[in-house]
Amino acid sequence: MDFILNIGLLHYLILSLLLFLIGLTGVLISRNMLRTVMSMFIMTISVVLNFMVFGHYCDNSMENANMISIFVLTISVVQTIIALVILYKIYQANEYLDAEKIKDKEN
């Protein structure tokens, strides 16, 4: 019972693994490109969580982990904004975001 109540490294790693698997499932299953971008962002959040947890448990300070996490999140947000702008332009041209329909339209 003590293992469940005291949150430690293993709990964060399990949470990060679950987030990564949810994101990976979304990328592999979804045909909608907007859902794919959102799933990739969830995967990035799980990686940032890993950085934070290992930075805290290995170094016992949050300064380095916070700096790396803020850098990775900033890059991820810019990447997501660029992807959303591209998806908006695709939606304007095709009226849908289904990857299979766009692929069939090109052939």
MMTF fields as JSON, N, C-alpha, C and O atoms, coordinates in Angstrom:
{
  "mmtfVersion": "1.0.0",
  "mmtfProducer": "UNKNOWN",
  "numBonds": 427,
  "numAtoms": 428,
  "numGroups": 107,
  "numChains": 1,
  "numModels": 1,
  "chainsPerModel": [1],
  "groupsPerChain": [107],
  "chainIdList": ["A"],
  "bondAtomList": [4, 2, 8, 6, 12, 10, 16, 14, 20, 18, 24, 22, 28, 26, 32, 30, 36, 34, 40, 38, 44, 42, 48, 46, 52, 50, 56, 54, 60, 58, 64, 62, 68, 66, 72, 70, 76, 74, 80, 78, 84, 82, 88, 86, 92, 90, 96, 94, 100, 98, 104, 102, 108, 106, 112, 110, 116, 114, 120, 118, 124, 122, 128, 126, 132, 130, 136, 134, 140, 138, 144, 142, 148, 146, 152, 150, 156, 154, 160, 158, 164, 162, 168, 166, 172, 170, 176, 174, 180, 178, 184, 182, 188, 186, 192, 190, 196, 194, 200, 198, 204, 202, 208, 206, 212, 210, 216, 214, 220, 218, 224, 222, 228, 226, 232, 230, 236, 234, 240, 238, 244, 242, 248, 246, 252, 250, 256, 254, 260, 258, 264, 262, 268, 266, 272, 270, 276, 274, 280, 278, 284, 282, 288, 286, 292, 290, 296, 294, 300, 298, 304, 302, 308, 306, 312, 310, 316, 314, 320, 318, 324, 322, 328, 326, 332, 330, 336, 334, 340, 338, 344, 342, 348, 346, 352, 350, 356, 354, 360, 358, 364, 362, 368, 366, 372, 370, 376, 374, 380, 378, 384, 382, 388, 386, 392, 390, 396, 394, 400, 398, 404, 402, 408, 406, 412, 410, 416, 414, 420, 418, 424, 422],
  "bondOrderList": [1, 1, 1, 1, 1, 1, 1, 1, 1, 1, 1, 1, 1, 1, 1, 1, 1, 1, 1, 1, 1, 1, 1, 1, 1, 1, 1, 1, 1, 1, 1, 1, 1, 1, 1, 1, 1, 1, 1, 1, 1, 1, 1, 1, 1, 1, 1, 1, 1, 1, 1, 1, 1, 1, 1, 1, 1, 1, 1, 1, 1, 1, 1, 1, 1, 1, 1, 1, 1, 1, 1, 1, 1, 1, 1, 1, 1, 1, 1, 1, 1, 1, 1, 1, 1, 1, 1, 1, 1, 1, 1, 1, 1, 1, 1, 1, 1, 1, 1, 1, 1, 1, 1, 1, 1, 1],
  "groupList": [{"groupName": "MET", "atomNameList": ["N", "CA", "C", "O"], "elementList": ["N", "C", "C", "O"], "formalChargeList": [0, 0, 0, 0], "bondAtomList": [1, 0, 2, 1, 3, 2], "bondOrderList": [1, 1, 2], "singleLetterCode": "M", "chemCompType": "L-PEPTIDE LINKING"}, {"groupName": "ASP", "atomNameList": ["N", "CA", "C", "O"], "elementList": ["N", "C", "C", "O"], "formalChargeList": [0, 0, 0, 0], "bondAtomList": [1, 0, 2, 1, 3, 2], "bondOrderList": [1, 1, 2], "singleLetterCode": "D", "chemCompType": "L-PEPTIDE LINKING"}, {"groupName": "PHE", "atomNameList": ["N", "CA", "C", "O"], "elementList": ["N", "C", "C", "O"], "formalChargeList": [0, 0, 0, 0], "bondAtomList": [1, 0, 2, 1, 3, 2], "bondOrderList": [1, 1, 2], "singleLetterCode": "F", "chemCompType": "L-PEPTIDE LINKING"}, {"groupName": "ILE", "atomNameList": ["N", "CA", "C", "O"], "elementList": ["N", "C", "C", "O"], "formalChargeList": [0, 0, 0, 0], "bondAtomList": [1, 0, 2, 1, 3, 2], "bondOrderList": [1, 1, 2], "singleLetterCode": "I", "chemCompType": "L-PEPTIDE LINKING"}, {"groupName": "LEU", "atomNameList": ["N", "CA", "C", "O"], "elementList": ["N", "C", "C", "O"], "formalChargeList": [0, 0, 0, 0], "bondAtomList": [1, 0, 2, 1, 3, 2], "bondOrderList": [1, 1, 2], "singleLetterCode": "L", "chemCompType": "L-PEPTIDE LINKING"}, {"groupName": "ASN", "atomNameList": ["N", "CA", "C", "O"], "elementList": ["N", "C", "C", "O"], "formalChargeList": [0, 0, 0, 0], "bondAtomList": [1, 0, 2, 1, 3, 2], "bondOrderList": [1, 1, 2], "singleLetterCode": "N", "chemCompType": "L-PEPTIDE LINKING"}, {"groupName": "GLY", "atomNameList": ["N", "CA", "C", "O"], "elementList": ["N", "C", "C", "O"], "formalChargeList": [0, 0, 0, 0], "bondAtomList": [1, 0, 2, 1, 3, 2], "bondOrderList": [1, 1, 2], "singleLetterCode": "G", "chemCompType": "PEPTIDE LINKING"}, {"groupName": "HIS", "atomNameList": ["N", "CA", "C", "O"], "elementList": ["N", "C", "C", "O"], "formalChargeList": [0, 0, 0, 0], "bondAtomList": [1, 0, 2, 1, 3, 2], "bondOrderList": [1, 1, 2], "singleLetterCode": "H", "chemCompType": "L-PEPTIDE LINKING"}, {"groupName": "TYR", "atomNameList": ["N", "CA", "C", "O"], "elementList": ["N", "C", "C", "O"], "formalChargeList": [0, 0, 0, 0], "bondAtomList": [1, 0, 2, 1, 3, 2], "bondOrderList": [1, 1, 2], "singleLetterCode": "Y", "chemCompType": "L-PEPTIDE LINKING"}, {"groupName": "SER", "atomNameList": ["N", "CA", "C", "O"], "elementList": ["N", "C", "C", "O"], "formalChargeList": [0, 0, 0, 0], "bondAtomList": [1, 0, 2, 1, 3, 2], "bondOrderList": [1, 1, 2], "singleLetterCode": "S", "chemCompType": "L-PEPTIDE LINKING"}, {"groupName": "THR", "atomNameList": ["N", "CA", "C", "O"], "elementList": ["N", "C", "C", "O"], "formalChargeList": [0, 0, 0, 0], "bondAtomList": [1, 0, 2, 1, 3, 2], "bondOrderList": [1, 1, 2], "singleLetterCode": "T", "chemCompType": "L-PEPTIDE LINKING"}, {"groupName": "VAL", "atomNameList": ["N", "CA", "C", "O"], "elementList": ["N", "C", "C", "O"], "formalChargeList": [0, 0, 0, 0], "bondAtomList": [1, 0, 2, 1, 3, 2], "bondOrderList": [1, 1, 2], "singleLetterCode": "V", "chemCompType": "L-PEPTIDE LINKING"}, {"groupName": "ARG", "atomNameList": ["N", "CA", "C", "O"], "elementList": ["N", "C", "C", "O"], "formalChargeList": [0, 0, 0, 0], "bondAtomList": [1, 0, 2, 1, 3, 2], "bondOrderList": [1, 1, 2], "singleLetterCode": "R", "chemCompType": "L-PEPTIDE LINKING"}, {"groupName": "CYS", "atomNameList": ["N", "CA", "C", "O"], "elementList": ["N", "C", "C", "O"], "formalChargeList": [0, 0, 0, 0], "bondAtomList": [1, 0, 2, 1, 3, 2], "bondOrderList": [1, 1, 2], "singleLetterCode": "C", "chemCompType": "L-PEPTIDE LINKING"}, {"groupName": "GLU", "atomNameList": ["N", "CA", "C", "O"], "elementList": ["N", "C", "C", "O"], "formalChargeList": [0, 0, 0, 0], "bondAtomList": [1, 0, 2, 1, 3, 2], "bondOrderList": [1, 1, 2], "singleLetterCode": "E", "chemCompType": "L-PEPTIDE LINKING"}, {"groupName": "ALA", "atomNameList": ["N", "CA", "C", "O"], "elementList": ["N", "C", "C", "O"], "formalChargeList": [0, 0, 0, 0], "bondAtomList": [1, 0, 2, 1, 3, 2], "bondOrderList": [1, 1, 2], "singleLetterCode": "A", "chemCompType": "L-PEPTIDE LINKING"}, {"groupName": "GLN", "atomNameList": ["N", "CA", "C", "O"], "elementList": ["N", "C", "C", "O"], "formalChargeList": [0, 0, 0, 0], "bondAtomList": [1, 0, 2, 1, 3, 2], "bondOrderList": [1, 1, 2], "singleLetterCode": "Q", "chemCompType": "L-PEPTIDE LINKING"}, {"groupName": "LYS", "atomNameList": ["N", "CA", "C", "O"], "elementList": ["N", "C", "C", "O"], "formalChargeList": [0, 0, 0, 0], "bondAtomList": [1, 0, 2, 1, 3, 2], "bondOrderList": [1, 1, 2], "singleLetterCode": "K", "chemCompType": "L-PEPTIDE LINKING"}],
  "groupTypeList": [0, 1, 2, 3, 4, 5, 3, 6, 4, 4, 7, 8, 4, 3, 4, 9, 4, 4, 4, 2, 4, 3, 6, 4, 10, 6, 11, 4, 3, 9, 12, 5, 0, 4, 12, 10, 11, 0, 9, 0, 2, 3, 0, 10, 3, 9, 11, 11, 4, 5, 2, 0, 11, 2, 6, 7, 8, 13, 1, 5, 9, 0, 14, 5, 15, 5, 0, 3, 9, 3, 2, 11, 4, 10, 3, 9, 11, 11, 16, 10, 3, 3, 15, 4, 11, 3, 4, 8, 17, 3, 8, 16, 15, 5, 14, 8, 4, 1, 15, 14, 17, 3, 17, 1, 17, 14, 5],
  "groupIdList": [1, 2, 3, 4, 5, 6, 7, 8, 9, 10, 11, 12, 13, 14, 15, 16, 17, 18, 19, 20, 21, 22, 23, 24, 25, 26, 27, 28, 29, 30, 31, 32, 33, 34, 35, 36, 37, 38, 39, 40, 41, 42, 43, 44, 45, 46, 47, 48, 49, 50, 51, 52, 53, 54, 55, 56, 57, 58, 59, 60, 61, 62, 63, 64, 65, 66, 67, 68, 69, 70, 71, 72, 73, 74, 75, 76, 77, 78, 79, 80, 81, 82, 83, 84, 85, 86, 87, 88, 89, 90, 91, 92, 93, 94, 95, 96, 97, 98, 99, 100, 101, 102, 103, 104, 105, 106, 107],
  "secStructList": [7, 2, 2, 2, 2, 1, 7, 7, 2, 2, 2, 2, 2, 2, 2, 2, 2, 2, 2, 2, 2, 2, 2, 2, 2, 2, 2, 2, 2, 7, 7, 5, 2, 2, 2, 2, 2, 2, 2, 2, 2, 2, 2, 2, 2, 2, 2, 2, 2, 2, 2, 2, 2, 2, 2, 2, 2, 2, 2, 1, 7, 1, 2, 2, 2, 2, 2, 2, 2, 2, 2, 2, 2, 2, 2, 2, 2, 2, 2, 2, 2, 2, 2, 2, 2, 2, 2, 2, 2, 2, 2, 2, 2, 2, 1, 7, 7, 5, 2, 2, 2, 2, 2, 2, 2, 2, 7],
  "xCoordList": [0.823, 0.0, 0.864, 0.463, 2.041, 2.943, 3.434, 3.66, 3.601, 4.061, 3.054, 3.448, 1.785, 0.736, 0.621, 0.388, 0.781, 0.576, 1.763, 1.567, 2.972, 4.154, 4.498, 4.901, 4.335, 4.581, 6.078, 6.729, 6.618, 8.04, 8.342, 7.49, 9.568, 10.053, 9.251, 8.921, 8.941, 8.221, 6.833, 6.381, 6.16, 4.827, 4.883, 4.057, 5.878, 6.021, 6.394, 5.919, 7.238, 7.633, 6.452, 6.318, 5.606, 4.408, 3.457, 2.883, 3.287, 2.442, 2.987, 2.235, 4.289, 4.915, 4.779, 4.536, 4.933, 4.763, 3.336, 3.117, 2.369, 0.962, 0.658, -0.023, 1.162, 0.965, 1.603, 1.011, 2.81, 3.49, 2.733, 2.611, 2.224, 1.474, 0.146, -0.286, -0.506, -1.739, -1.433, -2.162, -0.369, 0.021, 0.412, 0.038, 1.158, 1.571, 0.375, 0.316, -0.573, -1.799, -2.568, -3.087, -2.646, -3.325, -2.656, -3.336, -1.332, -0.603, -0.818, -1.01, -0.787, -0.885, -2.305, -2.483, -3.309, -4.683, -5.417, -6.169, -5.205, -6.017, -5.663, -4.491, -6.698, -6.497, -6.626, -6.182, -7.228, -7.385, -6.046, -5.466, -5.57, -4.25, -4.209, -3.156, -5.319, -5.356, -5.18, -4.46, -5.821, -5.641, -4.212, -3.675, -3.596, -2.212, -1.281, -0.384, -1.489, -0.67, -0.878, 0.085, -2.117, -2.389, -1.755, -1.255, -1.774, -1.157, 0.35, 0.955, 0.965, 2.407, 2.737, 3.784, 1.86, 2.078, 1.969, 2.718, 1.061, 0.952, 2.234, 2.708, 2.789, 4.045, 5.175, 6.029, 5.181, 6.195, 6.045, 7.04, 4.813, 4.578, 5.121, 5.66, 4.984, 5.515, 7.044, 7.641, 7.668, 9.134, 9.575, 10.559, 8.858, 9.176, 8.996, 9.786, 7.966, 7.767, 8.946, 9.383, 9.462, 10.657, 11.849, 12.577, 12.062, 13.155, 13.031, 14.003, 11.825, 11.602, 11.875, 12.541, 11.354, 11.486, 12.943, 13.441, 13.629, 15.022, 15.907, 16.882, 15.583, 16.343, 16.193, 17.147, 15.004, 14.774, 15.393, 16.013, 15.226, 15.697, 17.193, 17.799, 17.802, 19.24, 20.084, 21.157, 19.589, 20.374, 19.898, 20.605, 18.72, 18.08, 17.871, 17.715, 17.871, 17.534, 16.678, 16.794, 15.833, 14.913, 15.382, 14.726, 16.507, 16.924, 17.245, 16.73, 18.087, 18.464, 17.278, 17.089, 16.492, 15.334, 14.318, 13.717, 14.126, 13.19, 13.671, 12.873, 14.95, 15.475, 15.319, 14.901, 15.647, 15.506, 14.038, 13.693, 13.188, 11.758, 11.145, 10.345, 11.501, 10.974, 11.465, 10.706, 12.715, 13.25, 12.502, 12.091, 12.323, 11.635, 10.172, 9.655, 9.503, 8.104, 7.973, 7.02, 8.906, 8.866, 9.012, 8.266, 9.969, 10.152, 8.909, 8.49, 8.325, 7.14, 5.932, 5.164, 5.762, 4.639, 4.8, 3.828, 6.005, 6.244, 5.983, 5.374, 6.439, 6.211, 4.719, 4.248, 3.978, 2.537, 1.817, 0.893, 2.226, 1.61, 1.851, 0.938, 3.058, 3.363, 2.542, 2.021, 2.423, 1.623, 0.157, -0.497, -0.373, -1.773, -2.007, -3.059, -1.061, -1.19, -1.189, -1.976, -0.312, -0.276, -1.58, -2.127, -2.09, -3.359, -4.514, -5.44, -4.482, -5.53, -5.514, -6.565, -4.324, -4.211, -4.685, -5.323, -4.384, -4.864, -6.381, -7.042, -6.935, -8.389, -9.055, -10.117, -8.449, -9.009, -9.028, -9.969, -8.007, -7.921, -8.813, -9.338, -8.996, -9.671, -10.995, -11.781, -11.266, -12.48, -12.523, -13.575, -11.435, -11.357, -9.9, -8.992, -9.693, -8.341, -8.049, -7.132, -8.82, -8.613, -7.429, -7.442, -6.414, -5.19, -5.448, -4.829, -6.341, -6.627, -7.31, -6.999, -8.232, -8.91, -7.949, -8.019, -7.061, -6.085, -5.128, -4.753, -4.735, -3.834, -4.511, -3.875, -5.787, -6.52, -6.764, -6.805, -6.922, -7.166, -5.952, -6.095, -4.755, -3.526, -3.296, -2.676, -3.786, -3.545, -4.502, -4.419],
  "yCoordList": [-1.196, 0.0, 1.256, 2.284, 1.181, 2.325, 2.702, 3.879, 1.702, 1.947, 2.783, 3.62, 2.574, 3.284, 4.728, 5.631, 4.953, 6.287, 7.215, 8.422, 6.702, 7.533, 7.566, 6.556, 8.729, 8.86, 8.989, 9.868, 8.105, 8.095, 8.07, 8.365, 7.711, 7.691, 6.738, 7.073, 5.577, 4.581, 5.064, 4.778, 5.782, 6.294, 7.273, 7.216, 8.175, 9.131, 8.44, 8.824, 7.43, 6.71, 5.943, 5.864, 5.384, 4.695, 5.693, 5.412, 6.852, 7.892, 8.345, 8.516, 8.535, 8.954, 7.879, 8.191, 6.629, 5.53, 5.467, 5.267, 5.635, 5.624, 6.778, 6.588, 7.972, 9.109, 8.858, 9.162, 8.305, 8.026, 6.981, 7.115, 5.941, 4.901, 5.431, 5.031, 6.329, 6.942, 7.781, 7.717, 8.555, 9.355, 8.5, 8.804, 7.436, 6.549, 5.849, 5.69, 5.432, 4.821, 5.814, 5.451, 7.057, 8.08, 8.334, 8.545, 8.319, 8.53, 7.362, 7.562, 6.156, 4.978, 4.703, 4.215, 5.001, 4.642, 5.745, 5.464, 6.996, 8.084, 8.417, 8.488, 8.618, 9.079, 10.588, 11.194, 11.201, 12.64, 13.273, 12.932, 14.182, 14.759, 15.654, 15.778, 16.28, 17.107, 16.238, 16.62, 15.096, 14.17, 13.649, 13.423, 13.458, 12.999, 14.039, 13.692, 15.303, 16.365, 16.441, 16.598, 16.33, 16.36, 15.159, 15.291, 14.002, 12.813, 12.968, 12.528, 13.593, 13.831, 14.813, 14.694, 15.777, 16.707, 15.981, 16.291, 15.037, 14.234, 13.425, 13.288, 12.897, 12.162, 13.087, 12.679, 14.32, 15.279, 15.605, 15.74, 15.731, 15.996, 14.858, 15.099, 13.623, 12.497, 12.531, 12.165, 12.965, 13.087, 14.19, 14.026, 15.3, 16.391, 15.928, 16.286, 15.142, 14.593, 13.718, 13.765, 12.924, 12.12, 13.004, 12.724, 14.075, 15.0, 15.565, 15.616, 15.985, 16.584, 15.579, 15.896, 14.373, 13.367, 12.953, 12.904, 12.652, 12.239, 13.39, 13.17, 14.608, 15.753, 15.942, 16.308, 15.695, 15.85, 14.701, 14.93, 13.482, 12.34, 12.089, 11.523, 12.49, 12.255, 13.399, 13.176, 14.624, 15.798, 16.417, 17.226, 16.046, 16.608, 18.121, 18.795, 18.638, 20.046, 20.13, 19.301, 21.125, 21.246, 22.264, 22.428, 22.961, 24.021, 23.494, 24.005, 22.482, 21.938, 21.277, 21.434, 20.547, 19.875, 20.898, 20.71, 21.973, 23.006, 23.708, 23.986, 23.996, 24.674, 23.799, 24.284, 22.53, 21.623, 21.461, 21.442, 21.346, 21.161, 22.383, 22.246, 23.568, 24.787, 24.902, 25.299, 24.561, 24.588, 23.605, 23.964, 22.378, 21.361, 21.747, 21.581, 22.251, 22.668, 23.844, 23.898, 24.776, 25.906, 25.437, 25.867, 24.56, 24.011, 23.232, 23.318, 22.483, 21.685, 22.565, 22.257, 23.64, 24.542, 25.218, 25.345, 25.652, 26.251, 25.233, 25.559, 24.008, 22.95, 22.687, 22.506, 22.663, 22.424, 23.573, 23.337, 24.806, 25.952, 25.898, 26.159, 25.568, 25.449, 24.337, 24.497, 23.21, 22.1, 22.485, 22.109, 23.227, 23.65, 24.638, 24.599, 25.509, 26.427, 25.655, 25.949, 24.674, 23.837, 23.072, 22.983, 22.512, 21.786, 22.704, 22.279, 23.943, 24.897, 25.182, 25.272, 25.32, 25.54, 24.306, 24.445, 23.123, 21.893, 21.822, 21.431, 22.197, 22.181, 23.192, 22.911, 24.358, 25.346, 24.821, 25.092, 24.079, 23.582, 22.367, 22.204, 21.512, 20.23, 20.076, 19.196, 20.895, 20.831, 19.613, 19.331, 18.902, 17.784, 17.566, 18.042, 16.842, 16.563, 15.068, 14.651, 14.269, 12.824, 12.488, 12.8, 11.853, 11.573, 10.635, 10.788, 9.68, 8.738, 9.437, 9.148, 10.349, 11.075, 11.99, 12.092, 12.649, 13.524, 12.696, 13.103, 11.539, 10.663, 10.151, 10.097, 9.775, 9.301, 10.428, 10.185, 11.642, 12.781, 13.076, 13.488, 12.869, 13.149, 12.132, 12.46, 10.893, 9.852, 9.914, 9.103],
  "zCoordList": [0.0, 0.0, 0.0, -0.545, 0.604, 0.659, -0.734, -1.016, -1.612, -2.986, -3.768, -4.581, -3.537, -4.267, -3.786, -4.59, -2.488, -1.942, -2.151, -2.292, -2.175, -2.38, -3.865, -4.441, -4.474, -5.904, -6.129, -5.563, -6.96, -7.222, -8.706, -9.544, -9.004, -10.377, -11.25, -12.388, -10.744, -11.528, -11.934, -13.043, -11.062, -11.382, -12.56, -13.471, -12.525, -13.616, -14.923, -15.992, -14.834, -16.051, -16.642, -17.863, -15.802, -16.296, -16.943, -17.996, -16.323, -16.912, -18.259, -19.218, -18.322, -19.575, -20.648, -21.814, -20.261, -21.211, -21.729, -22.924, -20.844, -21.276, -22.231, -23.238, -21.917, -22.812, -24.174, -25.209, -24.168, -25.428, -26.238, -27.455, -25.58, -26.292, -26.826, -27.907, -26.081, -26.573, -27.814, -28.803, -27.762, -28.924, -30.111, -31.244, -29.868, -30.955, -31.581, -32.8, -30.757, -31.276, -32.134, -33.19, -31.691, -32.473, -33.805, -34.81, -33.83, -35.086, -36.039, -37.239, -35.513, -36.375, -36.859, -37.975, -36.058, -36.406, -37.158, -38.092, -36.758, -37.283, -38.728, -39.098, -39.53, -40.903, -40.988, -41.963, -39.98, -39.956, -39.569, -38.538, -40.389, -40.16, -38.93, -38.305, -38.566, -37.366, -36.114, -35.192, -36.08, -34.951, -34.893, -33.809, -36.056, -36.091, -35.478, -34.71, -35.809, -35.236, -33.72, -32.971, -33.272, -31.841, -31.135, -30.018, -31.775, -31.18, -31.078, -30.1, -32.082, -32.005, -30.886, -30.249, -30.642, -29.538, -28.192, -27.266, -28.075, -26.851, -26.644, -25.516, -27.721, -27.604, -27.144, -26.356, -27.629, -27.2, -25.721, -25.009, -25.259, -23.831, -22.974, -21.893, -23.446, -22.672, -22.619, -21.606, -23.7, -23.696, -22.733, -22.011, -22.72, -21.793, -20.348, -19.475, -20.102, -18.757, -18.347, -17.197, -19.274, -18.986, -18.654, -17.701, -19.43, -19.131, -17.723, -16.97, -17.385, -16.067, -14.946, -13.961, -15.11, -14.046, -13.861, -12.737, -14.979, -14.838, -14.378, -13.659, -14.782, -14.299, -12.802, -12.116, -12.299, -10.863, -10.064, -9.025, -10.541, -9.75, -9.891, -8.982, -10.993, -11.163, -10.607, -10.046, -10.768, -10.382, -9.076, -8.475, -8.644, -7.443, -7.535, -6.518, -8.743, -8.945, -10.201, -11.103, -10.245, -11.374, -12.404, -13.433, -12.16, -13.064, -14.463, -15.458, -14.534, -15.841, -16.534, -17.74, -15.776, -16.365, -16.868, -17.926, -16.118, -16.558, -17.815, -18.711, -17.895, -19.085, -20.326, -21.377, -20.211, -21.341, -21.711, -22.893, -20.727, -20.993, -21.652, -22.577, -21.196, -21.812, -23.249, -24.132, -23.489, -24.855, -25.749, -26.852, -25.29, -26.096, -26.313, -27.418, -25.296, -25.451, -26.414, -27.192, -26.373, -27.304, -28.743, -29.622, -28.977, -30.323, -30.748, -31.902, -29.838, -30.149, -30.465, -31.376, -29.731, -30.0, -31.352, -32.097, -31.681, -32.999, -34.101, -35.12, -33.901, -34.885, -35.051, -36.173, -33.966, -34.035, -34.738, -35.517, -34.473, -35.136, -36.636, -37.419, -37.04, -38.472, -39.102, -40.206, -38.408, -38.936, -39.058, -40.031, -38.089, -38.16, -39.302, -39.94, -39.566, -40.7, -42.011, -42.911, -42.119, -43.337, -43.479, -44.578, -42.376, -42.437, -42.801, -43.491, -42.356, -42.716, -44.22, -44.855, -44.773, -46.22, -46.997, -48.041, -46.507, -47.154, -47.065, -48.027, -45.92, -45.76, -46.687, -47.244, -46.859, -47.772, -49.205, -49.951, -49.591, -50.955, -51.196, -52.297, -50.192, -50.402, -49.666, -50.015, -48.667, -47.856, -46.92, -46.347, -46.754, -45.809, -45.435, -46.115, -44.346, -43.858, -43.775, -43.068, -44.49, -44.492, -45.402, -46.593, -44.832, -45.582, -46.764, -47.818, -46.603, -47.695, -48.873, -50.029, -48.588, -49.657, -50.407, -51.632, -49.688, -50.322, -51.17, -52.27, -50.657, -51.401, -52.671, -53.724, -52.591, -53.759, -54.767, -55.973, -54.282, -55.181, -56.046, -57.197, -55.501, -56.242, -57.348, -58.36, -57.18, -58.194, -59.328, -60.25]
}
